[in-house]
Amino acid sequence: MPRTITVAAVQPALQVADVDNNLARLDELIRDAHRTHNPDVIIVPEAASSPNVHHPAMRTVARPERGAPYELLTGLARELGIVVGGGYLAERDGDAYGHYVLAEPDGTVNSHDKDIPTMWEQNFYVGGNDDGVVDSPTLGSVGLACGWEWARYGTAARLRGRVDVVLGGMCWPTTPQNWVGPFGWWGNREHLQQIELARPLPGQVARLVGAPVVHASHVGPVTMYLPGLPKVPYRTTMLGETQIAERDGTILARLSERDGEGHIAATIELAPPEPIDEIQDRYWIPDMTASVRATWDVANLHGKVNYRMRKLVGTHISR
């Protein structure tokens, strides 16, 4: 039977590769969201142990699959008596994965590995092969999605009609904000365009899958480096757009980039899925900009080759 629950989503501002302090900050934000909203579910983004950016320190981020990030999420679920979801780079069998955990108050833990690391993320971890559909004793059938999995019709197609709710999050750094001249003009223009792509995305996924969504996202400034140009700083920002949406795409709560760090909550209905929009015969749900389309395949290939070469000599993960 349909039922309603209260869900919350956290939008954190975290630091690159500062795993211990990032986990401490997540602990504070999750506890504050629980005190404020008294929800049944709290969701934090993918890559919640460190933003996914191109930086050599990212090789120090991966933790054992059941290491400190896992202990934080599962421990809070048991202590607070709620469902807690969040992602981190997890080491398993000699590789790193973009891992997302859904922890239940009774100790049940479900998980999903992001299928395709996004562009430069290929330098630091590999993709998984599960379909992202898990059986939650609290919520029923749940779809888990990370990063630009949210942005692809293929993800919507594999969850469509199969899940009662879609949970997960985003780490979407935008274009360089520190360049000047023509490059600065391009970066600012691209930044505004990407905001316009990110804003409607959670609602679009809800309508395609036929289920409410809880979409948590990173926010705040970060500094990384251009792939292939390790001396060129790339100062940018995370786009935010943490949202909770009903199955018809109605946005029930939202935090934008301008809102900064914080959390939101809303009441959603869990019921059999009812897709509204059709799956289109194209790769991206948003009309990605020309620069994204031009660099997607090249950046994916560059990062994948780099990861494999480093793995051969044992430097793909630093401890």
N, C-alpha and C positions, 0 to 999 in steps of 0.2 A: 504494500500500500504506500502511496506517496506520504512523505513526512518532511518536516522542515527541521533544519539545523542552523546553528550560527557558526559562521566561518570567519576567520581573520587571516590577513595577509600582511607580512612584514616587508618593508622597503628599507634595506640597510645601506649605509655608506661605509664601505670597508676598504682596507688598504691592501695593496698588492703583496702577496706572499707572507703577510703578517698573520699566520694561521692562528697562533695562540690568542693574540689580542682580538682577532676577528671572532673567534669562537666565544670569547668572554662577552663581546658586544652582542652577539646573537642571543646568548643566554639572557642578558639584560632586556633585550627587545622582546623576546618571546614571553618572559615573565611579565613585562609591562603590558603587553597585548592581552595576556590572560587576566591580569588584574582589571584592566579597563573594560574589556568586552565580555568576559566570561564565556568564551566560545567553546564549541565542541571540537573544532579543528583549527590549528594554526599552521600556516604554510610560509616558508622562507624560500628564497630563490635557489636555482641551480648555483653551483660554484660558490656556495656560501662560506667556504673556508678561505677563499681568495677570489677576487674577480678574475675572470678568464681573459687575460690580455697577453700581448707578445712582450715577454720580459724574461731574461735568463733566470731570474729568481723563481720563475714558475716551476722549474724542475725540482724545487725543494718543497712544493706544496702537497704532493700526493702523500696520503697517510694510509696505513693498512685499512682494508675495507671495514674492519670492525675496530678501528682505532678511535682517536679522540672525537672526531666529528660524529661518528656513529654513537659513541657513548653519550655525547651531549643530547642528541635528538631522541634516542630511546630512553635515556634517563628522565628527560623532561616529560615525555609522554606518560611514563609510569607515575612520576611524582605529581603531575598536575591532573592526571586522569583524563587526558584528551588525546586526540590524534595530532601528531606533529610530523610535518614533512619538510625535507630540506636536502640540498645536494652538496657534493664535495668531490674533489679528485681522490679516487680510491685506488690503492695498489692491490692487485690480485694476480697471482701466478706470473709475476714478472712484468706485468703491464699496468699502466694507469688507465682509468676509465672515468668518464663524467657520470658519476654515480648519484642516483637520487633515492632516498630512503623515505618510506612512509611507515612511521612507528605508531603502534596502537597502545592504549593504556594497559591491555592485558599481556603485553610483551610480544605480540605478533609483529613481525617486521616484513614488509614487502619492499621491493626495490626495482629500479629500472636503470639501465645503462643507456645514455644518450647514443643515438645510432650513428650520427655523422658529426664529429667535431667540426666546429665552424671555422673555416679558413685557417688562421694562424694557430688556432687551438690544436690543429693536427700535430704541431711541434711537441705537444706535451702529453697527449693521451690518444687512445684508440677508441673506435666505436664499438658499441655492443650490438646484439642481434635479437633481443627480446622485443615483444610488440608493445610493451608499455601498459598492458591491461593486467590489473591485479585484483584479487578478491579480498576486500577488507571486511573483517567481522563487524566493524562499526558502520561502514558507509555503503557496503555492497560492492558492486563492480566499479572500479576506479581506473581512469586513464591517467598515466603519468607522462608528462612532457617537459623537455628541457631545452632552453635556448631557441635556436631557429628550427627545432622540431615544430614549434608552434606556428612557424611561418610557411610550412609546406603542406600542400594538398595531400601528399602521401601519408602524413601523420593523421590528418583529419579522416582520411579514408579508412585507416586501420582501427581507429577508435569509434567511428561512426556507427550509431545504433547499438553499440556493445557496452557502453558505460553509463553509469548514473551521474557521474561528475568527473571533470577533468581538473587535475591538480598539478602544480609544478611552478616553474619560474623561468626567468630570463636574465641574461647578462649581456646587454646590448650596448657596447661602447660605440660612440659615433665617430665622426671624422675629426682630424686634427683641429684643435682650437688655438694653437700657438703659432701658426704660420701667418705670413704677411703677404701683401701684394696679390697677384692672381691666385696663388695657392690658398691664401687666407680667404679670399672671396669664395672660392670653390668650397672650402671646408665649411664655412658658415652656411652657404646655400644648401649643401648636402645635409648638414646637421638638421636644418629646418625640415627638409624633405623626409628625413628618416623619422623625425618625431611624428609627422603626419602619417607615416606607414605604421608606426608602432601603436598609435593611439587606438585605432579601431580593431586591432588584431584579436584581442581576447573575445570581443563580441562576435567577430567573424567566426572564430573557432567554435564558440557556443552554438551558433546557428548551423554550422556544418555538421557538428557531432550530434547535436540534439540534446545537450546536457549543460547544466551550469558549469562555470569555470572559476577557479581561484588561481590567479596569475600574479606571483610575487616577483619583483624585479629589483636589480641593483640601481643605485643612484649615486651621484657625486663624482668629483674629479678624480682622474687617474692618469699616471704617466707610464707609457710603454715605449717601445722602439719599433721602427719600421722593419718588417721582415726583409732580410737581406741587406739591411742598412743599420747595423747595430749601434752606430754612433749618432743616429738621427733621432732625437726625442720626438715622441708623439704624445702630446698632452691633449687629453680629451675628457669627455664626461659620459657617464652612464645615463641612458635615456629615461629611466624610471618607467612610468605607466604600470604601476601595480594596480590591478583591478579585480573586482568580483562582478561577474555578469551572470544573469539568468539565461536559460536555454534559448530565449528569443533574442539574445544579444543586448538586452537592457542592462546598462551599467548601474549596478547598485551602489558601488563605492569605488573611489579612484584616488590615487596619488600620482601626480605628474612629476616631471623633473624639477619644476619650480618648487614643489612642496617639500622636497628633500626627504630626509630620513623620517620614518614613522611607521604607523600601522593603521589598517582599516578593518572594518567588520561589516557583515551583512547577514541576513537570513536568506537561505536558498531552499528550494524544494528538491528533494531527491525522489525521482519518479522514473518510470521506464522512459528511455530516450526517444525523442521525437525530432529528428533532423528537419530543418526548414529549408536551408539552401542546398543546392546541388554541388557535388564535387566537379570541378572543372578539369579539363584535360590540359593542365599546365603545371609547372613545378611549384611556383611561389603563389601563396595566397595574396600577399601585398604585391603591388606593381613595383618591384624593386628598382632602385635607381640604376642608371647605366654603369656607374662605377662598381656597384655590387655585382652586377651580372658579369662585368668584364673581369673581375678579380676572383670570383668564386672558385672556378676550376683551377686556376693557376695557383692561388694561395693554398688550396686544399692539397694539391700535388706537392708543392714545395714543402709544406709542413710534414706531410706523410713521409716523404723521402728523408727529411732531416731526422724525424723520430726513429725511423728504421736504422739509419746509419749510426745514430747515437746508441741505439739498443745493442748493436753489434759489439760496441766497445764498452757497454755498461754505464753510459753516462746519461741515459734518457731520464733516469730518476736519481736525484741527489738526496742523500740522507744526512 
